[in-house]
Amino acid sequence: MPRPLRFVPQPWTPFELTWRCIQGRFLMRPGSEANGRIVGVIGQAMRLYAGDVRLYFAGGTCNHIHILAAFRNVEVKAAWLCHVRTNISKELGELYDWQGSHWERRSTDIPILDDEALWSRLVYLAGQATKAGLVRRAADWPGVPWIQAVTRGKPLVGVWYDRTRLYRLRRAWAARPKGQRGARPVLADVAEPRTVELTPPPMWAALGEDELRDRWREVIATAEARYPAPARVLGPAGVLRIRPHDRPMKSKRSPAPAVHASSRAQRFVWREAYRAFVETYRAAMKALRAGIDGCGFPPEGCRPMCMVPAPGG
């Protein structure tokens, strides 16, 4: 079955983005270094696409990550996803000595159509670690402190390693005479701090800081009640002892929905809009293959790379 086309029906439509590690391996295992690199990659992506991306929340466990975000348009979404997925794969692959693909497949991108559905997904993400029996309380998760950021205002600060700059420094170092080289540039020489700023979800955009944190605490409390931890949990120390190359004995999978919505009517409207989009897109692709100029690709989807203008062009 072909994968769905990328489709952003309206600017700033919230999406739940899910990436799973290859073979279910624990390549997203948290730790101080891993947490810093993940936040650094996302912080760099938010800097590159400042004003075009709104990041609401994130969650996950040792073998997958969920992100709730909204984008100005579908091309920003595709570029932001590419940057984050590729660089998390590089950073954690180096950290955990994993060669090859980090992710099982392309991300699952599910649009969220209303505030009630968005609230439900916030609860689901907040309850990931307790639902999996990893920690007793959601805030005990030793990964990136998304929950502390929204409930206590804890800054999300990570490290971005500018590997392009490192490559150039090493080229310049190798070009010098041996007696004038000095120490070979290392990764720490190109480390730059990055901060991730979370945007309040749309239904809470007008709230003050104190009231916003109260709403987030309600989300966390609901998550812990809806997804309670079992009698025995691994605990934060046990999570940090997990070996990244290991994989679970069994993986529970269920088909991902096409869309998150609180009513059948909304799902029906979205489905009809997506079908119309697919028909228009396929007709434009057929015309492009036939060599017809000015193909009318719908703005809700990504144009083929041959039609995307070069940067600065």
Order of alpha helices (4+ residues) and beta strands (2+ residues): beta-alpha-beta-beta-alpha-beta-alpha-alpha-alpha-beta-alpha-beta-alpha-alpha-alpha
